[in-house]
Amino acid sequence: MKKKLFFQAVLFALFSTAFFSCSDDNNDPDPGPGGGDETPVVLTRAEAEALSNAVYGPLQTLSSSYTFLVESATETTISFEEVDDSKDGPQVSIFETTPSNWYAIKVFNRLYKSIGAANLAIEQIGAAEVNESLSEADKNLFVARSYFIRGYNYFQLVQLYGEVPLILSSGNSDYTRASIDEVYTQIVADLTRAYDDLPAFDSNKSNPSQGAVNTILAKVYLTWGQHPLTQEEVAAIAGGTTDPGKPSVDSDKLEKAVEYANKVIDSGNYQLLDDYNTLWGVIHENNAEVIFSINHEGDGIDAQGNHQTHCGFTWPKSARTDPHLSYADITLEDRIPSEYDTRKLYSYATRIEYTDGVVDTLTWPVSIVRPGKWIHRTTDGTHRAVDEQPNNIDHIDFRYAEVLLIKAEALFFLGKASEALPLINQIRERAFGGHYDHGGRLTAVTEEVLYNEWDYEFAQEQKNWTNLVRWRTLLSRVKNTVPNYEYYKSEYASAESIKAAFPEVADVVNAAFYARVHKHLRAKVENLDGKLYRFPIPLSEDYTSLGITPQNPGY
């Protein structure tokens, strides 16, 4: 049985406050910008915990939405969602995201909804009197959790949308966009404020801990130290297809990234699992590698359920039906080049066998490679899939392998490639298992090696877009890869041309599907634009203006 998360989403509707949000899937009341006028009076531990718990409900609605937004906005992923390419998922996939795109709206507004709940919790719990039901330690813990999530949310926002308003109190209605440095400074302040009153470690990885704080701070400084693009810099490349130049790194910030990564490593609380493919699935939740995750108990139990299980593997035993999300090309199954690299098995699923022996072949001429990490499987070591994909798998946000790569990347850009090498080899040794000497061990670290290792280790874990933006390689990655894809070729332009080019499979090929893949790949190249380094500042959830100006360049 899954361990229950410390928060319960049933309390979400009672206590949550919204900023930049009018309505959502859960029909929550809209108290307006900055929260409502009436707030609960905290008298007991249960009431304080309820306020703290409300911070998490909005995040439970975003686990699959991040995939639609940030994975589809790269070279690796296409989103069909529905047959109409004007729908929100396909719109991101073909690089035509607009301020009215539901996924941009949902992510932005729900993160601010969580921030509104955090502000209320910080204020109300902080003002509560200690009594026999509510101890000082309880107050400190619940406030710390709220600060943690507020800092976490602002890190998500600044990476995706750039300069964003800093809303730090429940009565704040200032829509002014803060500078990049101001947002990052606030992120560090919130996470640092949370640190002392959180436990050093929690076996339930959906509970914030000091290990989670140090991990996120390491990633914050890694990103901040590589000079995130400002509004002016994005404006300078909008309308073009050339990546912005990358300035010299901020060495002090990268040293801080190393410092915080070392705190996680030296704690001894986390480790790489021996088998990469035991990271995934409900039965492996809260394993020794996970540092922070978003809990999911399934549809009708938590705020939404993690639809990543459905969207990434949409129609079990019906491979010919268009998936909501899939890899963009058959060649991506060879993105991990070595047959000895065990990460390939779950990262790129080409064949799924079910418990009853039925087999889905997820390749030409029927379908396309799928992300296999979110497919529910049996526990007998056969890697067989179960017939249904319940939406109760926790969303892993940070795990120990990322800490090692954060440190390796910071060291590399500090000119210490030799110190980065053993960290990357540690990850590769796990990946290659008993075949480490068959191409697993590296002898040097280059920029390409570093980038590839992020790609191999974190395929379909919502890291790719933020990585490419941090490295300032988003446009070149698309330009240099997509035109070389198999399904980009002119033979795939239509169902008729596919059947004519491949007469040997004309009677069985899922021609309409591959023609649609081709359309998406061509659109990724044709619609390539420097503005894609940001998502648009979106509308509210009722599709009205939020009044935030200026809009991100190009939208």
Residue pairs with C-beta under 8 A, 6 or more apart in sequence:
2 282
2 285
2 297
2 392
3 204
3 285
3 286
4 295
4 297
5 56
5 204
5 206
5 207
5 295
5 297
5 302
6 49
6 53
6 204
6 206
6 207
7 49
7 52
7 53
7 54
7 55
7 56
7 57
7 295
8 53
9 53
9 56
9 57
9 60
9 301
9 302
9 303
11 50
11 53
11 54
11 57
12 26
12 28
12 53
12 54
12 56
12 57
12 58
12 303
13 26
13 27
13 28
13 29
14 50
14 54
15 40
15 50
15 51
15 53
15 54
15 117
15 120
16 28
16 54
16 57
16 58
16 113
16 116
16 117
17 31
17 34
17 35
17 36
17 54
17 113
17 116
17 117
17 119
17 120
17 170
18 28
18 30
18 31
18 32
18 35
18 109
18 112
18 113
18 116
19 33
19 34
19 35
19 112
19 113
19 115
19 116
19 167
20 33
20 108
20 109
20 112
20 113
20 540
20 546
21 30
21 109
21 110
21 112
21 113
21 116
21 540
21 541
22 30
22 540
22 541
22 542
22 544
23 30
23 541
23 542
24 58
24 61
24 106
24 109
24 110
24 113
24 541
25 61
25 304
26 57
26 61
26 303
26 304
28 113
29 36
31 37
33 173
33 175
34 116
34 119
34 167
34 169
34 170
34 171
34 172
34 173
35 116
35 119
35 120
35 170
35 171
39 120
39 123
39 124
39 170
40 47
40 51
40 124
41 47
41 124
42 48
42 51
42 124
42 125
42 127
42 128
42 134
43 128
43 131
43 133
43 134
44 131
44 133
44 134
45 133
45 134
45 135
45 138
46 133
48 124
48 125
48 128
48 134
48 138
48 139
48 142
49 138
49 142
51 117
51 120
51 121
51 124
51 125
51 142
51 146
52 121
52 125
52 142
52 143
52 145
52 146
54 117
54 120
54 121
55 114
55 117
55 118
55 121
55 145
55 146
55 149
55 150
56 114
56 149
56 294
56 295
57 114
57 117
57 302
57 303
58 110
58 111
58 113
58 114
58 117
58 303
59 110
59 111
59 114
59 149
59 153
59 294
60 294
60 295
60 296
60 302
60 303
60 304
60 305
60 306
61 106
61 110
61 303
61 304
62 106
62 107
62 110
62 111
62 294
63 294
63 296
63 304
63 306
63 307
63 308
63 395
64 306
64 307
64 308
64 310
64 311
65 103
65 106
65 107
66 107
66 462
67 77
67 308
67 311
67 312
67 325
67 460
67 462
68 79
68 81
68 88
68 89
68 92
68 103
68 311
68 325
69 92
69 103
69 104
69 107
69 160
69 535
70 160
70 462
70 464
70 465
70 466
71 77
71 325
71 460
71 462
71 464
71 465
72 78
72 79
72 89
72 92
72 93
72 325
73 92
73 93
73 95
73 97
73 465
73 532
73 535
74 464
74 465
74 468
74 474
74 477
74 478
75 328
75 477
75 478
75 481
75 482
75 524
76 327
76 328
76 332
76 335
76 459
76 460
76 464
77 93
77 325
77 326
77 327
77 328
77 460
78 93
78 325
78 326
78 327
78 328
78 517
78 520
78 521
79 89
79 90
79 92
79 93
79 324
79 325
80 89
80 90
80 93
80 322
80 323
80 324
80 325
80 326
80 516
81 87
81 88
81 89
81 90
81 324
81 325
82 89
82 90
83 322
84 90
85 91
85 94
85 516
85 519
85 520
88 101
88 102
88 103
89 103
89 324
89 325
90 520
91 97
91 98
91 101
92 101
92 103
92 104
93 520
93 523
93 524
94 519
94 520
94 523
94 524
94 527
95 523
95 524
95 527
95 528
95 529
95 532
96 523
96 527
97 103
97 104
97 535
97 536
98 104
98 536
98 555
99 105
99 536
99 537
99 538
99 539
99 551
99 555
100 538
100 539
100 543
101 536
101 538
104 535
104 536
104 538
105 538
105 539
105 540
105 541
105 543
106 541
107 156
107 160
108 157
108 160
108 161
108 535
108 537
108 538
109 538
109 540
109 541
111 153
111 156
111 157
112 153
112 157
112 167
114 149
114 150
114 153
115 150
115 153
115 154
115 167
116 167
116 170
117 146
118 146
118 147
118 149
118 150
118 153
119 146
119 150
119 167
119 168
119 169
119 170
119 172
120 170
121 142
121 143
121 146
122 143
122 146
122 147
122 150
123 169
123 170
125 139
125 142
125 143
125 146
126 139
126 143
128 134
128 139
130 136
130 139
140 197
141 197
141 198
143 197
144 193
144 194
144 195
144 196
144 197
144 198
144 208
145 194
145 198
145 207
145 208
147 190
147 191
147 193
147 194
148 190
148 191
148 194
148 198
148 208
148 212
148 213
149 208
150 190
151 186
151 187
151 188
151 189
151 190
151 191
151 194
151 216
152 191
152 216
154 164
154 166
154 183
154 186
154 187
154 190
155 187
155 216
155 219
155 220
157 164
157 183
158 164
158 180
158 183
158 184
158 187
158 228
159 223
159 228
159 466
159 469
160 534
160 535
161 534
161 535
161 537
161 552
162 177
162 180
162 228
162 229
162 230
162 231
162 234
162 534
162 552
163 177
163 178
163 179
163 180
163 183
163 230
163 231
164 177
164 178
164 183
165 174
165 175
165 176
165 177
165 178
165 548
166 178
166 182
166 183
166 186
167 174
168 186
175 546
175 547
175 548
175 549
177 231
177 548
177 549
177 550
178 186
179 230
180 228
180 230
184 220
184 224
184 228
187 220
188 217
188 220
191 213
191 216
191 217
191 220
192 213
192 217
194 208
194 213
195 210
195 213
198 208
198 209
198 210
198 212
198 213
199 207
199 209
199 210
200 209
200 210
200 211
200 267
200 269
201 209
201 210
201 211
201 267
201 269
202 208
202 209
203 286
204 286
205 285
205 286
205 290
205 291
205 292
205 293
205 394
206 292
206 293
206 294
206 295
206 394
208 292
209 291
209 292
211 264
211 267
211 269
211 270
211 291
212 291
212 292
212 398
214 260
214 261
214 263
214 264
214 267
215 260
215 261
215 264
215 291
215 292
215 398
215 402
215 403
215 406
216 292
216 398
217 256
217 260
218 256
218 257
218 258
218 259
218 260
218 261
218 264
218 403
218 406
218 407
218 410
219 257
219 398
219 402
219 406
220 257
221 253
221 254
221 256
221 257
221 260
221 410
222 253
222 254
222 257
222 406
222 409
222 410
222 470
223 466
223 470
224 250
224 253
225 249
225 250
225 251
225 252
225 253
225 254
225 256
225 257
225 410
225 413
226 246
226 249
226 250
226 254
226 413
226 470
226 471
227 246
227 247
227 249
227 250
228 469
228 470
229 244
229 469
229 472
229 533
229 534
231 550
231 552
231 553
233 244
234 530
234 531
234 533
234 534
234 552
234 553
234 554
235 553
236 244
236 530
237 243
237 244
237 530
237 531
237 533
238 529
238 530
238 531
238 553
238 554
239 529
239 530
239 531
239 554
240 529
240 530
241 475
241 479
241 528
241 529
241 530
242 475
242 530
243 472
243 473
243 474
243 475
243 476
243 530
244 472
244 530
244 533
245 472
246 471
246 472
249 413
249 414
251 414
254 410
254 413
254 414
255 410
255 414
257 406
257 407
257 409
257 410
258 407
258 410
258 411
258 414
261 403
261 404
261 406
261 407
261 410
262 407
264 270
264 291
264 400
264 403
265 403
265 404
265 407
270 288
270 289
270 290
270 291
270 399
270 400
270 403
271 288
271 289
271 400
272 289
272 400
272 401
272 404
272 426
272 427
272 430
273 279
273 287
273 288
273 289
273 430
274 430
275 342
275 433
276 342
276 343
276 346
276 430
276 431
277 342
277 345
277 346
277 383
278 284
278 287
279 287
279 289
279 290
279 373
279 396
279 399
280 346
280 373
280 374
280 377
281 376
281 377
281 393
282 376
282 392
282 393
282 394
283 379
285 293
285 393
285 394
286 293
286 394
288 400
289 399
289 400
289 401
290 396
290 398
290 399
290 400
291 398
291 399
291 400
291 403
292 397
292 398
293 394
293 395
293 396
293 397
294 306
294 394
294 395
294 397
295 302
295 394
296 302
296 305
296 306
296 391
296 392
296 393
296 394
296 395
297 305
297 392
298 305
298 390
298 391
298 392
299 305
299 390
299 391
301 392
304 391
305 391
305 392
306 374
306 391
306 392
306 393
306 394
306 395
307 391
308 374
308 391
308 393
308 395
309 374
309 375
309 376
309 389
309 390
309 391
309 392
309 393
310 324
310 389
310 391
311 323
311 324
311 325
312 323
312 324
312 325
312 326
312 370
312 371
312 373
312 374
312 375
312 460
313 323
313 349
313 352
313 370
313 371
313 372
313 374
313 375
313 385
313 389
314 321
314 322
314 323
314 324
314 325
315 321
315 323
316 352
316 354
316 360
316 385
316 387
316 388
316 389
317 354
317 358
317 360
317 387
319 360
319 361
319 362
319 366
319 367
320 366
320 367
320 510
320 513
322 513
322 516
323 367
323 368
323 370
325 371
326 367
326 368
326 369
326 370
326 371
327 333
327 348
327 368
327 369
327 370
327 371
328 482
328 485
328 487
328 517
328 520
328 521
328 524
329 368
329 485
329 486
329 487
329 488
329 517
329 521
330 363
330 364
330 368
330 369
330 485
330 486
330 487
331 484
331 485
331 486
332 348
332 369
333 344
333 348
333 350
333 363
333 369
335 348
335 455
335 456
335 459
336 343
336 344
336 347
336 348
336 456
336 459
338 344
338 432
338 438
338 439
338 440
340 432
340 433
340 435
340 438
340 439
340 440
341 431
341 432
341 440
341 456
342 431
342 432
342 433
343 431
343 456
343 457
343 459
345 372
345 383
346 372
346 373
346 375
347 371
347 372
347 373
347 456
347 459
347 460
348 369
348 370
348 371
348 372
348 459
349 362
349 369
349 370
349 371
349 372
349 375
350 361
350 362
350 363
350 369
351 359
351 360
351 361
351 362
351 363
352 359
352 360
352 362
352 370
352 372
352 375
352 385
353 359
353 382
353 383
353 384
353 385
354 360
354 384
354 385
354 386
354 387
355 378
355 384
355 385
355 386
355 387
356 387
360 367
361 367
362 368
362 369
362 370
363 369
364 505
364 509
364 514
365 502
365 505
365 508
365 509
365 510
366 508
366 509
366 510
367 510
367 513
368 513
368 517
371 459
371 460
373 459
373 460
373 461
374 389
374 393
374 460
375 385
375 389
376 385
376 386
376 388
376 389
376 390
376 393
377 383
377 384
377 385
377 386
378 384
378 385
378 386
396 461
401 427
401 430
401 457
401 458
402 457
402 458
402 463
404 423
404 424
404 426
404 427
405 423
405 424
405 427
405 453
405 454
405 457
407 420
407 423
408 420
408 423
408 424
408 445
408 450
408 453
409 420
409 450
409 454
411 417
411 419
411 420
411 423
412 420
412 445
412 447
412 450
417 444
417 445
417 446
418 445
420 445
420 450
421 442
421 443
421 444
421 445
424 442
424 445
424 449
424 450
424 453
425 440
425 441
425 442
427 453
427 457
428 436
428 440
428 441
428 442
428 453
429 436
429 440
429 441
431 440
431 456
431 457
432 438
432 439
432 440
442 449
451 467
451 471
451 473
454 463
454 464
454 467
455 464
458 464
465 474
468 474
468 477
469 533
474 532
474 533
475 528
475 530
475 532
478 524
478 525
478 528
479 525
479 528
482 488
482 521
482 524
482 525
483 525
485 521
486 492
487 514
487 517
487 518
487 521
488 518
488 521
488 522
488 525
489 518
490 497
491 497
491 498
491 501
491 502
492 498
492 501
492 514
492 515
492 517
492 518
493 515
493 518
494 515
495 511
495 512
495 515
496 511
497 515
498 509
498 511
498 514
498 515
499 506
499 509
499 511
500 506
502 509
529 554
530 553
530 554
531 552
531 553
531 554
531 555
534 552
534 553
535 552
536 551
536 552
536 555
537 546
537 548
537 551
537 552
537 555
538 546
539 545
539 546
540 546
